[in-house]
Amino acid sequence: MPAHLVLALIAVLASGEAAAQVRAVELMGPRPFGYFIGDVIHLEVELAVDEPFTFEPASLPRPRPISYWLDLKSAALHDRGSRGGLHRYRLALDYQTFYAPLEPRALEIPGFSLTVTDGTRQVDANVPGWTFLMSPLREILPRGGEPLYLREDIGAVPIPVRTRFAVAIASGIISTLLLGLLAYHRAWWPFARRGKRPFARAARAVRQALREGSGVEAYRAGLLSLHRAFDATAGRAVLADDLPAFLESAPAFRPLGTDISRFFQVSRRAFFQADAAGAQADLPPTALIGLGARLAEAERIAS
Amino acid sequence: MHLARDVDTTLSDARGRAQALQQEVAKVILGQERVIQLLTIATFARGHVLLEGDVGVGKTTLLRAMARAIGGLFQRVEGTVDLMPGDLIYHAHLTKEGKPRIDPGPLLRSGNDLSIFFFNEINRARPQVHSLLLRLMAERSITAFDREFNFPFLQVFADRNRVEREETFELPAAARDRFFMEIEIPVPSDEATRRRLVFDPRFHDIDALIAEVGEGVLDFTELPFIARAIQSGVRTSEALEAYTVALWQAVRTPNRHGIEIEGVDMERLVFGGASPRGVSYLVRAARVRAWLEGREMVVPEDIRDVFVEVMAHRIFLDPVYELRREPIVRALCRAVFDKVPTP
C-alpha cells in the first residue's frame, strides 16, 4: 500500500473562536497519478473537533453523480470516539471517475464542507479538493489496421453445477420418500384408508362428525367411529366387557385403559340407556376428539 | 307412579333372593356357577330347560337342589322306551281288594301347585310323550279326564345324556324350540374342585347333600309376577333392538355376513331355525340377566352371555353337518358375535 499522501493540513481560520472548535481536517488519498477511465478512488478524511462538538450527520455527503465525469459511490462515517478533549471521526469516500482524456490531464475532486455542532452553535469544517492526473487508455490515432484496442467480450464460462444439480435431485427424491413415509406413518392421504390404522381414520371421522354437527346424532356418529376402530383393531366386535381381553391383546393401549373404559361406559349410556345428553355431559365432544387423537397416537407408537 | 316404585322395590327385593338362590345351590354343586346362573335366569324368565351332559356330572343333583331352593311341589319321571303319555297323567293299578283303580299320575298328583316337573332322560321317551310335553310346556296345561288342568307355576326341567344313541328318540324340532334354554353341563375343570367332588364324603350321599340346601329361598307363587315385572321393567334401546335383529340375520344367513368356518360350506350350512320365538326368548333371557346384574337396560353383553344356551338348539343345520353339530354351532355363534358390530 502506498504511503498516504498528506495533501493538506489546513486550519481555516475564519475567526479565532471557530478555529478552536475544529482542531484538524486531514484529507488522505492514494497516489495522485496513473488513473484511467472507470477507476475508483478511495479518499479518507480525518476530522478532530473539540468537545462537546459532534459531527452533524446531515452534512455527510450523499452518494450521487457530482459532475458529468465524477460519481460519489459511497460515503461512510466512523466515529473513533473522544480522547483528550478531542472527538475524532474518519470519513471514507469512494469516487469513480469516467473522464476520458486524450492526453494526461490533471483533474480535481472538488472539496466540500462538513458541519459540527454542540447543539446551539454550528461550525463548518472545509474539506479541500484533491487533484490527480488521469491518463488516456490508448493513443489518439491507432497506427496499425488491427482493431488492437477493441477486444471481444469474454465468453460466458459455464459454472460447474453438475454436482449441485445431482445433490438437488437426490435431496428432492429423498424428501419425497420421507414425506411418503411420514404420510404412511401418520396415515395421511393417500394412505388414509390403510387397514392397520383404524384409529387414525376414526380420529379424523370423529373430528369431522363433531365439526359438521353438534347434536346427539353427531355425537353418536363419533362414538360409532371409535367403536368401529376398536372392532377393526381387535379383528372382532369389542363389547365393554371385552376390554380387559382387548388391552391384553393390544398392550399399546394399556396406558389409556381408564379413558377407554370410560368411553365404553359413556357409549353404553348413549346407545343402550338412550341417554345421549347425559353421556355427552360425561364425556364432552372435545374430550372425545382428544381421546381419538390419543388412541391414534398410541396406535402409531405401537407400529 | 306409586305402582312404578312398587315394581322397582319388588325387583330389587327379588334380585336379592335370586342371589341367595344361586348361593344356596352353589353350596352343594361345585364348579357349576355358570350353569346355576343360567338356571336362575331361566327360572326368572319362566322358561323350561333341557340339560345335557355326560353321565354322572350331577345333572339330577343340580336340578333337585334347584327345585328344593325354589320351593313348591316337585315331581319327576324317568323316560323309558315304554313310557306312554297316559303314564304321566294317570296311574292304573289293582287295589288290595283286587279292584282296578285309577289314580292321578305324576303330573296331576300335586295339583296346581306343581312348580317343577323333572323329566329324566327325555330322549328315551317316545314321540307320543314328547308331544304331550309340547302342550304342557307351551300352555302350562293339559287335558285329562275330560277337563283341563292348569299349572301356572310349572317349570319343566329335562335332561338327556348324549352318550347313548340306541333306543332313544331324538326330540322333534318343535319340542326343542319350546325349551327356553339347552344347557350343557361340563365336568368341572378346576383340579381342586374335582378332588373335592371325588374324595369329600359330603358329596357321596346325595340325599344328605340336597338336605343342606335351604328350602324355599324363593316364593314360587310370586315367580310369574316377578318375571312379568322384569320383562316390563328392564328397557331395551333402539340400538340394542337393531343389534339383536342383526344377530338374527347373521345366524340365518351367515354367508352374507362374511362368516367363514373351516371345512364348512356356508351357503348351505344353516338349514332353518332361529325362530322368532327363539329370538324373543333370547331377549327375555337377556332382560333377566341384565336385571341380575343390577342394570335397568339390556346391553349386548347380556345377549351374548345367554346366546348359545338360548339359540344354539334352535339352529338347524344341513344334515351333512348335523353330526359335527356342536363345534360348528359354537363356531357359528362366536363368529356371529365377532362380526356383527355394536352398537
Interface residues (C-beta under 8 A of the other chain):
Chain A: L223 L224 H227 R228 D231 G235 R236 A237 L239 A240 D241 S267 R268 F271 F272 Q273 A274
Chain B: R235 T236 S237 E238 A239 L240 E296 M297 V298 V299 P300 E301 R304 F337 D338 K339 V340 P341 T342 P343
